[in-house]
């Protein structure tokens, strides 16, 4: 099969490799769609993966074409999405029904071979069956959408009239906006810096006066005019000191900051910022990854993946609006370079058949 093999930092090549054999309790998936995540770019060009050589790619969907020992043969031919984090099942988090917080996990596309290939193997317990109404491209967006679902469910105030702010309009930031709109929030203020971001948030139904272009206006002044009483929740989807500081300025007393963006550098708090956290009794919470349950846990709310899938299958959100580039496997390096070099505007770059 063809696969994009990361042999070393900056050395990624389309190679002919053997189709993997599913191990016990695993299935073999023919990849139909795979999105390039923002985290894939530094993994390929700056930091490398946990093990190399390795096939990256953790946002994907496909069709089950084979099964290993003890995996159900009834899955063959099924259309599926895949949860990429593979929990150990033994650590204290797994034992307490928190596999998404597993400390001894494996991970498709960073610790084991992923989906920038024609085929990939994954544990049977990590697949999610797809309704016929959900396309492979939509299903490949379930991973970032579930992360966004984790964010908005973590920050939920249950007061849909209270203002909320989203800073950073990459794929996940836009999905946070999308899910907030669907959840019924009426006053969503968004912060971005690109024309494509502005066009997309308008398409999602955000009022023009609620979009701040940081290239044209001072963030603190805009927030003070726009949200004199502050905002109850601030979603930080950038991962920079300055955007965290903006959130500290705009949060109302008792407000919550949900940290979503991967950090660009070390994070530091000025003394005045720390005082704001104390005096305003602010809550700062981080989210990483998302909740996925192969089996429903009694008395637990729906996990993030099934929550996200339900929104797509019911037609309540349409994540495909965020796909700006579709590339065949042979041309996927073009997508890596567009994202690395910022040579053109993009949102979700995706490998498709």
MARDRENPA-425255 format. One line per 3 residues: number of its first residue (from 1); for each residue x, y, z of C-alpha. Coordinates in nm, 2 decimals, padded with zeros to 4 digits, always signed. Layout:
# residues N
NUM> X,Y,Z; ...
//
This chain:
# residues 353
1> +00.00,+00.00,+00.00; +00.10,+00.37,-00.03; +00.17,+00.55,+00.30
4> +00.34,+00.87,+00.41; +00.62,+00.76,+00.62; +00.79,+01.00,+00.87
7> +01.14,+00.86,+00.88; +01.30,+01.15,+01.07; +01.22,+01.51,+01.15
10> +01.15,+01.68,+00.82; +01.19,+01.35,+00.63; +00.84,+01.24,+00.52
13> +00.80,+01.04,+00.20; +00.53,+00.85,+00.01; +00.64,+00.49,+00.03
16> +00.52,+00.15,-00.07; +00.49,-00.06,+00.25; +00.31,-00.38,+00.35
19> -00.06,-00.36,+00.44; -00.07,-00.41,+00.82; -00.21,-00.72,+00.97
22> -00.47,-00.67,+01.24; -00.36,-00.81,+01.57; -00.59,-00.97,+01.84
25> -00.90,-00.75,+01.90; -00.80,-00.52,+01.61; -00.96,-00.44,+01.28
28> -00.81,-00.34,+00.94; -00.96,-00.02,+00.80; -00.95,+00.10,+00.44
31> -00.89,+00.47,+00.49; -01.15,+00.69,+00.30; -01.07,+01.03,+00.45
34> -00.81,+01.17,+00.68; -00.77,+01.53,+00.80; -00.44,+01.70,+00.87
37> -00.43,+01.83,+01.22; -00.24,+02.14,+01.32; -00.04,+01.92,+01.56
40> +00.07,+01.70,+01.26; +00.28,+01.99,+01.12; +00.53,+02.04,+01.41
43> +00.53,+01.66,+01.45; +00.65,+01.62,+01.09; +00.88,+01.92,+01.06
46> +01.00,+02.02,+01.41; +00.97,+01.77,+01.69; +00.93,+01.43,+01.53
49> +00.70,+01.16,+01.66; +00.74,+00.94,+01.97; +00.87,+00.66,+01.75
52> +01.00,+00.68,+01.40; +00.96,+00.56,+01.13; +00.59,+00.62,+01.17
55> +00.29,+00.69,+00.96; +00.11,+01.01,+01.10; -00.26,+01.09,+01.08
58> -00.51,+01.06,+01.36; -00.83,+01.22,+01.22; -00.98,+00.96,+00.99
61> -01.27,+00.74,+00.88; -01.30,+00.44,+00.65; -01.44,+00.09,+00.60
64> -01.35,-00.22,+00.79; -01.20,-00.47,+00.55; -01.05,-00.73,+00.79
67> -01.05,-00.84,+01.15; -00.79,-01.00,+01.38; -00.84,-01.28,+01.64
70> -01.14,-01.22,+01.87; -01.26,-00.92,+01.68; -01.62,-00.94,+01.54
73> -01.63,-01.05,+01.17; -01.97,-00.88,+01.16; -01.78,-00.55,+01.14
76> -01.64,-00.62,+00.79; -01.79,-00.38,+00.55; -01.90,-00.13,+00.82
79> -01.84,+00.24,+00.78; -01.65,+00.37,+01.08; -01.48,+00.67,+01.25
82> -01.19,+00.60,+01.48; -01.10,+00.74,+01.83; -00.72,+00.76,+01.81
85> -00.63,+00.75,+02.18; -00.59,+00.39,+02.28; -00.63,+00.35,+02.66
88> -00.44,+00.09,+02.85; -00.74,-00.03,+03.05; -00.53,-00.08,+03.36
91> -00.43,+00.26,+03.51; -00.63,+00.44,+03.78; -00.80,+00.66,+03.52
94> -00.91,+00.37,+03.31; -01.03,+00.18,+03.62; -01.24,+00.48,+03.72
97> -01.41,+00.50,+03.38; -01.19,+00.79,+03.26; -01.01,+00.62,+02.97
100> -00.97,+00.96,+02.79; -00.74,+01.05,+03.08; -00.54,+00.73,+03.06
103> -00.17,+00.79,+03.16; -00.03,+00.48,+02.98; -00.20,+00.53,+02.64
106> -00.11,+00.45,+02.28; -00.21,+00.68,+02.00; -00.27,+00.64,+01.63
109> -00.05,+00.86,+01.42; +00.20,+00.96,+01.69; +00.29,+00.65,+01.89
112> +00.18,+00.39,+01.64; +00.11,+00.40,+01.27; -00.18,+00.63,+01.17
115> -00.40,+00.71,+00.87; -00.20,+00.89,+00.61; -00.20,+00.56,+00.42
118> -00.44,+00.34,+00.23; -00.49,+00.11,+00.53; -00.45,+00.12,+00.91
121> -00.52,-00.11,+01.20; -00.69,+00.00,+01.52; -00.85,-00.17,+01.82
124> -01.20,-00.28,+01.77; -01.30,-00.09,+02.08; -01.19,+00.24,+01.92
127> -01.43,+00.24,+01.63; -01.76,+00.42,+01.60; -02.02,+00.30,+01.36
130> -02.15,+00.56,+01.12; -02.51,+00.63,+01.01; -02.55,+00.63,+00.64
133> -02.63,+01.00,+00.65; -02.28,+01.09,+00.76; -02.01,+01.12,+00.49
136> -01.66,+00.99,+00.53; -01.53,+01.35,+00.52; -01.77,+01.45,+00.80
139> -01.66,+01.14,+01.00; -01.30,+01.23,+00.96; -01.38,+01.56,+01.13
142> -01.52,+01.39,+01.44; -01.19,+01.40,+01.62; -01.15,+01.78,+01.63
145> -01.53,+01.82,+01.66; -01.52,+01.60,+01.97; -01.24,+01.81,+02.12
148> -01.46,+02.12,+02.06; -01.75,+01.94,+02.22; -01.53,+01.87,+02.52
151> -01.45,+02.24,+02.54; -01.80,+02.37,+02.52; -01.94,+02.11,+02.76
154> -01.67,+02.20,+03.01; -01.75,+02.57,+02.98; -02.13,+02.54,+02.97
157> -02.29,+02.80,+03.19; -02.65,+02.69,+03.13; -02.73,+03.05,+03.07
160> -02.76,+03.09,+02.70; -02.81,+03.46,+02.72; -02.48,+03.53,+02.89
163> -02.20,+03.65,+02.66; -01.92,+03.41,+02.57; -01.60,+03.48,+02.38
166> -01.39,+03.26,+02.15; -01.03,+03.36,+02.08; -00.87,+03.18,+01.79
169> -01.05,+03.06,+01.48; -00.86,+02.76,+01.36; -01.05,+02.44,+01.29
172> -01.13,+02.37,+01.66; -01.20,+02.73,+01.74; -01.45,+02.75,+01.46
175> -01.60,+02.42,+01.57; -01.64,+02.57,+01.92; -01.83,+02.85,+01.76
178> -02.04,+02.61,+01.56; -02.13,+02.40,+01.87; -02.21,+02.71,+02.08
181> -02.45,+02.83,+01.81; -02.62,+02.50,+01.80; -02.64,+02.48,+02.18
184> -02.84,+02.81,+02.17; -02.59,+03.07,+02.29; -02.71,+03.40,+02.15
187> -02.42,+03.64,+02.22; -02.10,+03.49,+02.09; -01.80,+03.73,+02.04
190> -01.51,+03.59,+01.83; -01.15,+03.70,+01.78; -00.96,+03.62,+01.46
193> -00.70,+03.76,+01.22; -00.77,+03.62,+00.87; -01.03,+03.70,+00.60
196> -01.12,+03.33,+00.57; -01.19,+03.31,+00.94; -01.42,+03.61,+00.91
199> -01.60,+03.46,+00.61; -01.65,+03.13,+00.79; -01.78,+03.28,+01.12
202> -02.03,+03.49,+00.92; -02.14,+03.17,+00.74; -02.19,+03.01,+01.08
205> -02.43,+03.29,+01.17; -02.21,+03.52,+01.39; -02.32,+03.89,+01.36
208> -02.06,+04.11,+01.19; -02.03,+04.34,+01.49; -01.93,+04.03,+01.70
211> -01.62,+03.96,+01.50; -01.29,+04.13,+01.61; -01.01,+04.14,+01.36
214> -00.69,+04.18,+01.57; -00.51,+04.33,+01.27; -00.75,+04.63,+01.28
217> -00.86,+04.69,+01.64; -00.71,+04.68,+01.99; -00.84,+04.37,+02.16
220> -00.88,+04.51,+02.51; -01.05,+04.83,+02.40; -01.29,+04.63,+02.17
223> -01.38,+04.39,+02.46; -01.44,+04.68,+02.70; -01.68,+04.85,+02.46
226> -01.84,+04.53,+02.35; -01.87,+04.36,+02.68; -01.88,+04.62,+02.95
229> -02.00,+04.37,+03.20; -01.75,+04.10,+03.09; -01.80,+03.76,+02.96
232> -01.89,+03.45,+03.16; -01.68,+03.21,+02.96; -01.37,+03.27,+02.74
235> -01.25,+02.99,+02.51; -00.87,+03.03,+02.44; -00.80,+02.84,+02.12
238> -00.47,+02.99,+02.03; -00.22,+02.89,+02.30; -00.04,+03.22,+02.35
241> +00.03,+03.44,+02.66; -00.13,+03.75,+02.50; -00.46,+03.58,+02.42
244> -00.47,+03.43,+02.77; -00.42,+03.78,+02.92; -00.70,+03.92,+02.70
247> -00.93,+03.66,+02.86; -00.82,+03.76,+03.21; -00.92,+04.12,+03.12
250> -01.26,+04.03,+02.98; -01.39,+03.76,+03.22; -01.65,+03.88,+03.47
253> -01.62,+03.78,+03.84; -01.67,+03.41,+03.88; -01.60,+03.36,+03.51
256> -01.43,+03.06,+03.35; -01.15,+03.03,+03.10; -01.13,+02.71,+02.90
259> -00.78,+02.66,+02.76; -00.80,+02.47,+02.43; -00.51,+02.58,+02.21
262> -00.18,+02.39,+02.22; +00.10,+02.62,+02.37; +00.33,+02.80,+02.13
265> +00.58,+02.87,+02.42; +00.61,+02.88,+02.79; +00.32,+03.04,+02.97
268> +00.38,+03.31,+03.23; +00.14,+03.52,+03.45; +00.21,+03.88,+03.54
271> +00.15,+03.97,+03.90; -00.16,+04.18,+03.80; -00.30,+03.89,+03.61
274> -00.26,+03.66,+03.90; -00.44,+03.91,+04.12; -00.73,+03.91,+03.88
277> -00.76,+03.53,+03.91; -00.77,+03.56,+04.29; -00.99,+03.87,+04.33
280> -01.24,+03.77,+04.06; -01.24,+03.40,+04.17; -01.18,+03.29,+03.81
283> -01.18,+02.93,+03.71; -00.91,+02.82,+03.46; -00.95,+02.48,+03.32
286> -00.77,+02.29,+03.04; -00.90,+02.04,+02.80; -00.71,+01.79,+02.59
289> -00.85,+01.53,+02.36; -01.21,+01.41,+02.42; -01.43,+01.15,+02.59
292> -01.51,+00.84,+02.41; -01.70,+00.53,+02.54; -01.74,+00.21,+02.34
295> -02.01,+00.12,+02.59; -02.25,+00.37,+02.76; -02.16,+00.41,+03.13
298> -02.47,+00.42,+03.36; -02.56,+00.76,+03.49; -02.30,+00.93,+03.27
301> -02.39,+01.19,+03.01; -02.32,+01.10,+02.64; -01.95,+01.10,+02.56
304> -01.81,+01.37,+02.33; -01.78,+01.15,+02.02; -02.14,+01.03,+02.03
307> -02.25,+01.39,+02.11; -02.06,+01.52,+01.81; -02.18,+01.24,+01.58
310> -02.54,+01.30,+01.69; -02.52,+01.67,+01.59; -02.39,+01.58,+01.24
313> -02.63,+01.29,+01.18; -02.93,+01.50,+01.29; -02.82,+01.78,+01.05
316> -02.78,+02.03,+01.33; -02.42,+02.12,+01.23; -02.24,+02.08,+00.90
319> -01.86,+02.06,+00.97; -01.78,+02.01,+00.60; -01.81,+02.39,+00.55
322> -01.47,+02.40,+00.71; -01.30,+02.18,+00.45; -01.10,+02.40,+00.22
325> -00.87,+02.15,+00.06; -00.93,+01.79,-00.06; -00.62,+01.60,-00.18
328> -00.55,+01.25,-00.31; -00.29,+01.06,-00.11; -00.03,+01.12,-00.38
331> -00.07,+01.50,-00.33; -00.09,+01.51,+00.04; +00.25,+01.67,+00.09
334> +00.11,+01.98,-00.07; -00.13,+02.01,+00.23; +00.16,+01.96,+00.47
337> +00.35,+02.25,+00.31; +00.05,+02.48,+00.28; +00.00,+02.44,+00.66
340> +00.37,+02.47,+00.74; +00.44,+02.77,+00.52; +00.10,+02.94,+00.55
343> +00.14,+02.98,+00.17; -00.24,+03.02,+00.13; -00.54,+03.04,+00.35
346> -00.68,+02.71,+00.47; -00.90,+02.57,+00.74; -00.93,+02.19,+00.72
349> -00.70,+02.01,+00.47; -00.81,+01.66,+00.41; -00.69,+01.35,+00.23
352> -00.97,+01.18,+00.04; -01.00,+00.90,-00.22
//
